[in-house]
Amino acid sequence: MTEFDIGEFFIHGDAREVDGEFQAVIVMRAKPPLNTVTTHQVEKDRWFKTADAAAMAAKEAAKDLKAAVDSGALTS
């Protein structure tokens, strides 16, 4: 698993199973000393038939988020 540093969080893409289908999610882990971990669905109402397909989509979304943060998307 590859985690990306985006400031206050480390992120990575993963799959989450819900009732036999899968969601692509970005997992955000707060940097120490906090232990908070949250997941956010990549695309609302998009479901995948396999965990591998969901994980691949989530990993791509995590890379895209990292690139956006690196290019200044969160700065005003």
N, C-alpha and C positions, 0 to 999 in steps of 0.2 A: 504494500500500500504506500502510495506517495502522498505526503501531506504538503500543502503549500502554505507559506506564511503570508497572511494578508493584514498585517498590523496587529490588532488585538486578538486575532484568532489564527488557528491552523485549520485548514479545510481539506477535505478529500471527498471524492465521489463514491457512492455506494448504492446498493439496492436494498429496498425494504419490501418484505412480502406482506400482503394484505389479502386475505381470502383467496389464496391461490394465484393471485396476479402480483405484479411487481411494479413498484414506483422507483424512478431514478431520484435519488436524494443527494443533497450536499450536506455533509456532516461538518458542523462547526464546533471546534474545541477551543475554549478560552485558554489563553496562555496562563501559565502558573503565576500566582498561587491559586487562581480560580480553577475549579474542577467541572465547570458547566459544559455540557455537551448537548447540542441541539441539532435536529435534522430539519431540512427544508426541502420540500418537493420541488424538483427542477421545473416541471411544467404541470400546471394544474390540470387535472383530469386526463393526464396521459398515462396509460398503463401498458406494461410489457408482458409478453407471455413467458419470458424466461428471465431469470436473475442475471444472466450474463449480458443480455441485451440492455437491461435497465442499468447495470453497473457501467457498461461501456458509455451509455448516454450521460450518466452522472459524472464520469471521469472527464469527459469532454467539456461538460458544463463547468466543472471545477477549474479546468485549465482556462476556459474563457473568462471566468470570474477573476482568476489570478491575473490574467493579462489586462483586464479592464482596470483592476485596482492599481496595477503597476503603471498604467498609462494615465492615472490621475482621476479615475471616475469618482472617487469618494472625496476629493478635495474641492473646495469651492473657490 
